[in-house]
Amino acid sequence: MDFLKGGISSKQPVWNYKDYVLSLGEWLVYGSIGILGAGAAAYVFYRSMEAFLIFFPFGAGYPLIMRRELKKRRLAQLRSQFLEAMAVLTSFLSAGYSIENAFSASVGELEGLFGGDEMITREFAYMENQIHMNQTVEQVIGEFAERSGLEEVQSFAEVFGAAKRSRGQLIPIISRTTEIIREKGEVKSQIQDMTASRRMEQKIMNRMPFAIILYVEITSPGFFDIMYTTWTGRILMTCCLGIYLLSLWLSKTILDIEI
């Protein structure tokens, strides 16, 4: 992508936020974590190199699981930045700027708040360039809403478009819409704060089976040998692994609250 002084090239969108492309570093980091997890599971539940070879592809594919989580984090950051950008835009509109000039002025303000490389700064710079190329404000906001995949941005784009078509009062409409979106964001933040301790407990409990088995193995060598040398023991450990994976999924589902 080409960067220009004072803005971003208008030849292509900044990002398609609906897709998350893992970097090489992320592949290496999360792939290593997944492979280590596969090795730990093979050792704790089977003590078998064959089990590790079976688990290896799943561990190497862990970055694909993390991609969804990383996408959610990026969208949460974009949502927060978008709310700040709306407050900045509203302040310029209240000062008497036209909507086009308000977008131009907001770019410099956002650079001061977030830096020139942050998502919302790049988006506003891109939208400013598109407006200068004779696209309407409704179009560029609608394109951003489509790329972002955020319900809040899509709602704002719809309200903004309706207000422009009906020649309504933009400032109170934008302010009220921003306030509603902010209130929803605050509810999400409160839920995150209320469940923070539970999430920490979840992370600790996820590691406890490994810690307990390793502790027993260290303090009482050979105590679990029967679980790894007989078919009955292997079947039982496979059931334990299944229950463990099910508990991981249930705990994540319970704490993954959407509003």
VEXLUM-490181 format. One record per residue (C-alpha): residue in three letters; z, y, x; residue number from 1. Coordinates in nm, 4 decimals, always signed. Layout:
<pts>
PT code       up    north     east pos
PT  ala        Z        Y        X NUM
...
</pts>
This chain:
<pts>
PT code       up    north     east pos
PT  met  +0.0000  +0.0000  +0.0000   1
PT  asp  -0.0877  +0.3449  +0.1284   2
PT  phe  +0.1798  +0.6082  +0.1529   3
PT  leu  +0.0882  +0.9727  +0.1359   4
PT  lys  +0.2969  +1.2711  +0.2254   5
PT  gly  +0.4622  +1.3930  -0.0917   6
PT  gly  +0.3738  +1.0841  -0.2940   7
PT  ile  +0.2291  +0.7354  -0.3169   8
PT  ser  -0.1321  +0.6331  -0.3390   9
PT  ser  -0.2477  +0.6143  -0.6991  10
PT  lys  -0.4848  +0.3234  -0.6326  11
PT  gln  -0.2385  +0.0552  -0.7429  12
PT  pro  +0.1016  +0.0175  -0.9093  13
PT  val  +0.4136  +0.0227  -0.6965  14
PT  trp  +0.5428  -0.3160  -0.8122  15
PT  asn  +0.5108  -0.5744  -1.0824  16
PT  tyr  +0.8782  -0.6295  -1.1488  17
PT  lys  +0.8149  -0.9308  -1.3703  18
PT  asp  +0.7347  -1.1323  -1.0583  19
PT  tyr  +0.9514  -1.1667  -0.7502  20
PT  val  +0.7773  -1.2594  -0.4264  21
PT  leu  +1.0130  -1.4061  -0.1699  22
PT  ser  +0.9853  -1.2678  +0.1806  23
PT  leu  +0.9665  -1.4957  +0.4840  24
PT  gly  +1.3244  -1.4056  +0.5705  25
PT  glu  +1.4434  -1.4991  +0.2224  26
PT  trp  +1.2596  -1.8308  +0.2408  27
PT  leu  +1.4263  -1.9069  +0.5731  28
PT  val  +1.7772  -1.7965  +0.4701  29
PT  tyr  +1.7911  -1.9598  +0.1277  30
PT  gly  +1.5937  -2.2618  +0.2451  31
PT  ser  +1.8508  -2.3161  +0.5205  32
PT  ile  +2.1347  -2.2810  +0.2700  33
PT  gly  +1.9666  -2.5300  +0.0372  34
PT  ile  +1.9098  -2.7832  +0.3150  35
PT  leu  +2.2718  -2.7501  +0.4286  36
PT  gly  +2.3800  -2.8043  +0.0680  37
PT  ala  +2.1574  -3.1117  +0.0468  38
PT  gly  +2.3144  -3.2443  +0.3659  39
PT  ala  +2.6662  -3.1803  +0.2361  40
PT  ala  +2.5890  -3.3544  -0.0952  41
PT  ala  +2.4344  -3.6536  +0.0844  42
PT  tyr  +2.7371  -3.6849  +0.3106  43
PT  val  +3.0068  -3.6323  +0.0486  44
PT  phe  +2.8550  -3.8489  -0.2244  45
PT  tyr  +2.6614  -4.1147  -0.0303  46
PT  arg  +2.7127  -4.0947  +0.3481  47
PT  ser  +2.3482  -4.1888  +0.3720  48
PT  met  +2.0512  -4.0518  +0.5630  49
PT  glu  +1.8245  -4.1921  +0.2911  50
PT  ala  +2.0097  -3.9803  +0.0341  51
PT  phe  +1.9608  -3.6727  +0.2544  52
PT  leu  +1.5868  -3.7389  +0.2740  53
PT  ile  +1.5783  -3.7636  -0.1070  54
PT  phe  +1.7794  -3.4419  -0.1474  55
PT  phe  +1.5868  -3.2558  +0.1228  56
PT  pro  +1.2966  -3.1375  -0.0986  57
PT  phe  +1.5436  -3.0054  -0.3566  58
PT  gly  +1.7359  -2.8208  -0.0857  59
PT  ala  +1.4162  -2.6774  +0.0618  60
PT  gly  +1.3215  -2.5594  -0.2887  61
PT  tyr  +1.6475  -2.3664  -0.3303  62
PT  pro  +1.4697  -2.0326  -0.2626  63
PT  leu  +1.2736  -2.0900  -0.5850  64
PT  ile  +1.6040  -2.1096  -0.7738  65
PT  met  +1.7356  -1.7990  -0.5988  66
PT  arg  +1.4153  -1.6109  -0.6821  67
PT  arg  +1.5288  -1.5823  -1.0444  68
PT  glu  +1.8677  -1.4490  -0.9378  69
PT  leu  +1.7119  -1.2012  -0.6941  70
PT  lys  +1.4767  -1.0822  -0.9664  71
PT  lys  +1.7739  -1.0194  -1.1978  72
PT  arg  +1.9520  -0.8211  -0.9269  73
PT  arg  +1.6420  -0.6107  -0.8641  74
PT  leu  +1.6006  -0.5396  -1.2357  75
PT  ala  +1.9679  -0.4449  -1.2672  76
PT  gln  +1.9235  -0.1992  -0.9795  77
PT  leu  +1.6045  -0.0602  -1.1332  78
PT  arg  +1.7795  -0.0192  -1.4688  79
PT  ser  +2.0613  +0.1794  -1.3086  80
PT  gln  +1.8179  +0.3978  -1.1150  81
PT  phe  +1.6074  +0.4559  -1.4250  82
PT  leu  +1.9084  +0.5933  -1.6138  83
PT  glu  +1.9781  +0.8378  -1.3308  84
PT  ala  +1.6108  +0.9382  -1.3264  85
PT  met  +1.6194  +1.0080  -1.7008  86
PT  ala  +1.9197  +1.2359  -1.6516  87
PT  val  +1.7306  +1.4226  -1.3777  88
PT  leu  +1.4167  +1.4483  -1.5926  89
PT  thr  +1.6168  +1.5780  -1.8898  90
PT  ser  +1.7816  +1.8446  -1.6745  91
PT  phe  +1.4418  +1.9836  -1.5704  92
PT  leu  +1.3146  +1.9757  -1.9273  93
PT  ser  +1.6258  +2.1657  -2.0369  94
PT  ala  +1.5506  +2.4250  -1.7685  95
PT  gly  +1.2145  +2.4953  -1.9356  96
PT  tyr  +0.9808  +2.2767  -1.7301  97
PT  ser  +0.6843  +2.1123  -1.8971  98
PT  ile  +0.6972  +1.7334  -1.9018  99
PT  glu  +0.4308  +1.7160  -1.6277 100
PT  asn  +0.6111  +1.9630  -1.4030 101
PT  ala  +0.9430  +1.7930  -1.4772 102
PT  phe  +0.8044  +1.4669  -1.3351 103
PT  ser  +0.6875  +1.6476  -1.0193 104
PT  ala  +1.0234  +1.8185  -0.9713 105
PT  ser  +1.2104  +1.4932  -1.0356 106
PT  val  +1.0438  +1.3206  -0.7407 107
PT  gly  +1.2105  +1.5507  -0.4870 108
PT  glu  +1.5444  +1.5218  -0.6638 109
PT  leu  +1.5248  +1.1428  -0.6661 110
PT  glu  +1.4369  +1.1373  -0.2982 111
PT  gly  +1.7604  +1.3255  -0.2353 112
PT  leu  +1.9603  +1.0887  -0.4572 113
PT  phe  +1.8158  +0.7513  -0.3579 114
PT  gly  +1.5827  +0.8039  -0.0632 115
PT  gly  +1.2051  +0.7912  -0.0510 116
PT  asp  +1.1759  +0.4119  -0.0341 117
PT  glu  +1.3864  +0.3244  -0.3393 118
PT  met  +1.2116  +0.1737  -0.6399 119
PT  ile  +1.2580  +0.4583  -0.8879 120
PT  thr  +1.1548  +0.7242  -0.6336 121
PT  arg  +0.8354  +0.5363  -0.5568 122
PT  glu  +0.7686  +0.4829  -0.9273 123
PT  phe  +0.8104  +0.8513  -1.0123 124
PT  ala  +0.5927  +0.9513  -0.7161 125
PT  tyr  +0.3285  +0.7064  -0.8358 126
PT  met  +0.3515  +0.8368  -1.1941 127
PT  glu  +0.3232  +1.1942  -1.0667 128
PT  asn  +0.0031  +1.1033  -0.8829 129
PT  gln  -0.1358  +0.9345  -1.1931 130
PT  ile  -0.0601  +1.2414  -1.4028 131
PT  his  -0.2444  +1.4566  -1.1465 132
PT  met  -0.5406  +1.2246  -1.1911 133
PT  asn  -0.5517  +1.3233  -1.5599 134
PT  gln  -0.3671  +1.0284  -1.7090 135
PT  thr  -0.1332  +1.1226  -1.9910 136
PT  val  +0.2419  +1.1018  -1.9487 137
PT  glu  +0.2546  +0.8470  -2.2299 138
PT  gln  +0.0108  +0.6247  -2.0414 139
PT  val  +0.1938  +0.6285  -1.7094 140
PT  ile  +0.5317  +0.5686  -1.8740 141
PT  gly  +0.3802  +0.2880  -2.0806 142
PT  glu  +0.2353  +0.1277  -1.7663 143
PT  phe  +0.5723  +0.1504  -1.5935 144
PT  ala  +0.7390  -0.0061  -1.8969 145
PT  glu  +0.4885  -0.2921  -1.8899 146
PT  arg  +0.5361  -0.3515  -1.5163 147
PT  ser  +0.9125  -0.3277  -1.5262 148
PT  gly  +0.9726  -0.5777  -1.8028 149
PT  leu  +1.2931  -0.3872  -1.8827 150
PT  glu  +1.3788  -0.3540  -2.2498 151
PT  glu  +1.5340  -0.0133  -2.1846 152
PT  val  +1.2176  +0.1277  -2.0272 153
PT  gln  +0.9999  -0.0202  -2.3008 154
PT  ser  +1.2231  +0.1358  -2.5687 155
PT  phe  +1.2066  +0.4720  -2.3933 156
PT  ala  +0.8264  +0.4520  -2.3653 157
PT  glu  +0.7941  +0.3783  -2.7380 158
PT  val  +1.0294  +0.6598  -2.8387 159
PT  phe  +0.8631  +0.9032  -2.5984 160
PT  gly  +0.5159  +0.8151  -2.7258 161
PT  ala  +0.6241  +0.8569  -3.0884 162
PT  ala  +0.7848  +1.1920  -3.0105 163
PT  lys  +0.4724  +1.3205  -2.8369 164
PT  arg  +0.2433  +1.2106  -3.1202 165
PT  ser  +0.4661  +1.3693  -3.3829 166
PT  arg  +0.5206  +1.6827  -3.1696 167
PT  gly  +0.8946  +1.6290  -3.1971 168
PT  gln  +1.1663  +1.7903  -2.9890 169
PT  leu  +1.1336  +1.6043  -2.6590 170
PT  ile  +1.4572  +1.7194  -2.4977 171
PT  pro  +1.7026  +1.6014  -2.7684 172
PT  ile  +1.4988  +1.2839  -2.8245 173
PT  ile  +1.4973  +1.1928  -2.4552 174
PT  ser  +1.8645  +1.2869  -2.4205 175
PT  arg  +1.9662  +1.0743  -2.7177 176
PT  thr  +1.7544  +0.7793  -2.6061 177
PT  thr  +1.8980  +0.8019  -2.2553 178
PT  glu  +2.2501  +0.8168  -2.3982 179
PT  ile  +2.1914  +0.5005  -2.6048 180
PT  ile  +2.0472  +0.3177  -2.3047 181
PT  arg  +2.3385  +0.4341  -2.0877 182
PT  glu  +2.5934  +0.3117  -2.3440 183
PT  lys  +2.4276  -0.0288  -2.3445 184
PT  gly  +2.4365  -0.0310  -1.9653 185
PT  glu  +2.8045  +0.0568  -1.9674 186
PT  val  +2.8747  -0.2366  -2.1982 187
PT  lys  +2.6933  -0.4651  -1.9554 188
PT  ser  +2.8946  -0.3230  -1.6661 189
PT  gln  +3.2198  -0.3765  -1.8558 190
PT  ile  +3.1248  -0.7382  -1.9238 191
PT  gln  +3.0448  -0.7856  -1.5547 192
PT  asp  +3.3820  -0.6369  -1.4569 193
PT  met  +3.5693  -0.8515  -1.7104 194
PT  thr  +3.4057  -1.1709  -1.5859 195
PT  ala  +3.4210  -1.0853  -1.2134 196
PT  ser  +3.7400  -1.2845  -1.1574 197
PT  arg  +3.5975  -1.5800  -1.3495 198
PT  arg  +3.2848  -1.5704  -1.1359 199
PT  met  +3.4969  -1.5797  -0.8231 200
PT  glu  +3.6942  -1.8715  -0.9639 201
PT  gln  +3.3646  -2.0447  -1.0398 202
PT  lys  +3.2487  -2.0088  -0.6797 203
PT  ile  +3.5792  -2.1488  -0.5522 204
PT  met  +3.5769  -2.4415  -0.7947 205
PT  asn  +3.2152  -2.5217  -0.7045 206
PT  arg  +3.3282  -2.5889  -0.3489 207
PT  met  +3.6527  -2.7695  -0.4272 208
PT  pro  +3.5102  -3.1251  -0.4623 209
PT  phe  +3.3606  -3.1014  -0.1145 210
PT  ala  +3.6801  -2.9566  +0.0302 211
PT  ile  +3.8991  -3.2256  -0.1304 212
PT  ile  +3.6827  -3.5158  -0.0139 213
PT  leu  +3.6547  -3.3768  +0.3388 214
PT  tyr  +4.0310  -3.3149  +0.3505 215
PT  val  +4.1079  -3.6728  +0.2448 216
PT  glu  +3.8534  -3.8063  +0.4928 217
PT  ile  +4.0131  -3.6099  +0.7758 218
PT  thr  +4.3735  -3.6937  +0.6876 219
PT  ser  +4.3091  -4.0542  +0.5776 220
PT  pro  +4.0006  -4.1900  +0.7566 221
PT  gly  +3.8365  -4.4771  +0.5726 222
PT  phe  +4.0062  -4.4031  +0.2398 223
PT  phe  +3.6722  -4.3602  +0.0608 224
PT  asp  +3.4794  -4.6294  +0.2488 225
PT  ile  +3.4662  -4.8572  -0.0557 226
PT  met  +3.2829  -4.5829  -0.2473 227
PT  tyr  +2.9986  -4.5871  +0.0057 228
PT  thr  +2.9711  -4.9571  +0.0897 229
PT  thr  +2.9599  -5.1200  -0.2552 230
PT  trp  +2.7155  -5.0850  -0.5427 231
PT  thr  +3.0007  -5.0105  -0.7814 232
PT  gly  +3.1173  -4.7284  -0.5584 233
PT  arg  +2.7679  -4.5856  -0.5219 234
PT  ile  +2.7128  -4.5920  -0.8978 235
PT  leu  +3.0464  -4.4196  -0.9497 236
PT  met  +2.9630  -4.1531  -0.6911 237
PT  thr  +2.6243  -4.0997  -0.8564 238
PT  cys  +2.8049  -4.0429  -1.1879 239
PT  cys  +3.0385  -3.7984  -1.0118 240
PT  leu  +2.7386  -3.6135  -0.8692 241
PT  gly  +2.5821  -3.5926  -1.2147 242
PT  ile  +2.9060  -3.4587  -1.3655 243
PT  tyr  +2.9334  -3.2075  -1.0814 244
PT  leu  +2.5783  -3.0775  -1.1350 245
PT  leu  +2.6388  -3.0584  -1.5100 246
PT  ser  +2.9562  -2.8550  -1.4528 247
PT  leu  +2.7625  -2.6161  -1.2271 248
PT  trp  +2.5043  -2.5597  -1.4972 249
PT  leu  +2.7654  -2.5168  -1.7734 250
PT  ser  +2.9764  -2.2697  -1.5763 251
PT  lys  +2.6721  -2.0580  -1.4916 252
PT  thr  +2.5489  -2.0677  -1.8529 253
PT  ile  +2.8869  -1.9647  -1.9907 254
PT  leu  +2.9214  -1.6687  -1.7547 255
PT  asp  +2.5585  -1.5567  -1.7861 256
PT  ile  +2.6163  -1.3192  -2.0784 257
PT  glu  +2.3189  -1.1231  -2.2114 258
PT  ile  +2.3302  -0.8371  -2.4614 259
</pts>
